[in-house]
Amino acid sequence: MDQEITPIQKDQLKTWAGQRDAILLEISNLELKQEKIKTENINLTSSSTDIHDRMKVIQGRIDELEKQEAKLPLLISKEVANLESKKTLLESEVTNLGKIITILVDQKASLEEDVSFALSAFDTVKDEALLLHNIVGHVTEVSGENIKKIDNLVIGLSNSLEEIIEVNKKNVEETNIVINKVPAMIMEAQKHGLIKNKI
């Protein structure tokens, strides 16, 4: 027959049972905490993966922007070089136009002198022609044929001088048009900063 449990042993068993129940409760609570931590860990892992993927996308965009940014200095340099070339060409053209203006001004002065001389010569010839005509009128009976020749000569000379004067006047007008337009073109180019303010 088994020995009976003594009161001391009963007390000891109760103490052990209480300790066991407390440990089992703590284990249960720890298991619940563990499950909660696992769930949070899965969520954090998912969030971490999502954040990591977003970081990769953003880094990719940053890399692409850096590549495009690296190209900008070269593109800007080419554009500046192109503009500098155009500016140099325009300045060269303006310089040439300035030289042309100088030449045209000289030509204008020369043409004006030619026109003045032609007008003076025309007036002189016209006066002489009138004088000859009057003289010829007195000798009409002597030589009608000579009078006709002289008249034709005077008319031909008069027409030739008029043509010369007309051509010279036209040349002066065209020269004036060119001289008037070129400074306006230069001023327009200077206004837009395409050329230096000098010729």
Secondary structure by P-SEA (a helix, b strand, c coil): ccccccaaaaaaaaaaaaaaaaaaaaaaaaaaaaaaaaaaaaaaaaaaaaaaaaaaaaaaaaaaaaaaaaaaaaaaaaaaaaaaaaaaaaaaaaaaaaaaaaaaaaaaaaaaaaaaaaaaaaaaaaaaaaaaaaaaaaaccccaaaaaaaaaaaaaaaaaaaaaaaaaaaaaaaaaaaaaaaaaaaaaaaaaccccccc
